Amino acid sequence: MNDPFDTLALHWSKFENLKNYCHRGGAHLGALHKTFEYYKIRCFCGDKFLGQNDEILRKINMWSSYADVHRGYCIRYNFSNKFIHSNSEEKLNSNRILRMSYGNQYNLQSPRIYTNVAFGLKHNSWKEEEEVRLLNFNPLNEKEVDYLELDSESKIEEIVFGVYCTEEDKKILLNHVSLIIIILNLVRC
């Protein structure tokens, strides 16, 4: 599995798994299981310092895997601190940036799982990606895929086209760039 679908939360939060370690009865398990449906994830490549380093743009294998064999594009975002640490008690939603950790194993029978492990741990074989995830929690939104509007301080800093990106595809993207600036596609994990 890869990207939002390889999160441990998918496996750990399965009702059957929750039943295996709950020793206080199961009345709350349905609600606990349901809460995991309110998380949505957007995956990004990040450099070591989440800054202006261009090292990540030079990773040929990333272009091959995620940019349609160099026919796609890369968008460099600059998210404001306000955006990535937003919490709304009124709307019950929040955003958080997680830098991925990499390891070889994790015990799914653990009686508790923390956010940084549930959504931020991948197998060592993916370490070269230097993945960063935007994690959004919103219990008022049950859509499979949704969009998250950027705040006024967040922006697109750069769009880099793959070497085989067609002129037609470039024009299409640039004609729609105003839409890309204000929304991020989020996927339920």
N, C-alpha and C positions, 0 to 999 in steps of 0.2 A: 504494500500500500504506500501511498505517497501523498504529500501535502495535507490538506485538512482531514483526509480520510485515514491517515495513519496515526492519529492521536490515540493515546492509551485510554482516554476518556470514553471512546466508543466501546471498548472492550470492558473496562472496569465498571461502567455504569449499566451494563446489561442487567436486567431484572434477575436473571438466574445467578449471575455473579454476586449481586448484592445480597441475595438470600443466603449464599454460602457463608458469609461472615457476620450476618446480623444475628445477635443473640438476644435482642430485646423484643422480639416479636416483629411482625412484618407490616404493621399498619402504615408506617411512614415510607415504605420502600417504593410504592407507586409514585408518590410525590417526589422523592429523591431522584428516581429514575427520570421523571418528567423534566426536572430542572435542567438536565443536560441537553434537552432539545432547544433550550433558549440561548445556547451558545452558538455564535457564528464566528467563522475564522476567515481571514484573508492572509495569504502567505506572500512573503517578499524575500528577496535576497538582500542581505545587508553586509556591509563591510564591518571590520572588527570594531570600528569606533562609531558606526552609524553617522558618518560625516560625509565629507566631500571626496573621499578616496575613490579613484576610478578603477581600483584593482578588480572589483567585482564585475565590471563591464568587460574585462579582458578574459574572463573565464569562458573559454571556447565551448566546453562541455555544457555549460548552462545555456548558451545560445542554441546549441544543438538540441537539448532536451526540452527547453521551455519556450523557445522562440521559433518553433516550427522550422528547425534546421536552418537557422539564420535568415528566414523569410519574415520573421516577426519584428517585434520592437520591445524596447525596455523603457519604462517610465520611472524616472527618479522623483520620488516624493520627498517633501520636507514637511513632516507632521509637527505641529506645534505641541508643546508640553500640555497645553490646555486640552487639545484633542485626544492625545494618547493617555491622558489620566482623567478623562471626564467621567463624572459620576452624577447621576440625577436621581435623587430620592423620590422626586415627584413622578418621574417616568419609570423608576426602578431599573434603569439601564446604566451600563458602564462600559468603557473601553480600556484596554490595557495592551501594551506592547510586550511581547515575550521573545527574548532571544533564545533560540533552541539550544538544548543541551543534547549531547550524544552519548549513548551507552550501548551495551550489548544485551542487557536483560533487566527486567523489572517484574516483581511479583504481583500479579493481578489479584491475588487473594489477600493483599494487604487490607486491613480494616479501614484505612483512610487513604485518601490520595489528595495531594495538594495541587493547586492550579498549575504551578510551574512544571510538575511532573505529568499531570493529566493531559495538558495541552502543549507542553514544551519539551518533550523528550522524544528523540528519534534514534533509530539504530545508527551505530558508528559509520556504516557504509554511506550515509548521507552527509557526513561532516563537511565535505567540500562545498556544500551549498551555502553554508553560513546563513541559514534561514532565520528570518524574523517573522513573527506572526502578530497580526492585529486581532485581538480577542475581544469580541463584543458580546455582552450578556444583556438580553432584553426579554423579560418574561411576558411582555405585552405583544410580542411579535412571533407568530408561529410559522411564518413563511419559510420555505426551504431555502430560497435565495432572496436576498434583499440588498438594498443599497443604503449606504451610510454617507450622509452629506458631510463634507469637510467643513471645518470652521474657517473663519475669515483669515486666520493666521497661517493655515496650512496651504501648501501649494505644490504644483508640479514644477520642478526645477529644470527638468531636461527630458527630452524624448530622443532615444537613440535607436535608429533603424538598423536591422540586420543587413549584412552585405547583400543578401539576395531579396530583400524586401522590394516589391514592385513599386513603380511610381504611382500606379493606381491605388495600391494599398496605402501608400504614404498620404495621398490626397484625401482618401476616405477618412483616415485617422485625424489628419489635421483639420478637416471640416467638422469633425465631432469633438475636437479637443475641449471645447467649453463644457461639454457634458462630462468628460473624463475628469476635469478639474474639480468638479463639485461632488462626485459620487465615487464610492468604492463598492465593488461587487463583493458581498459577503455570502459565504456558503455555510449552511448548517452542517456541523460535523456528524 
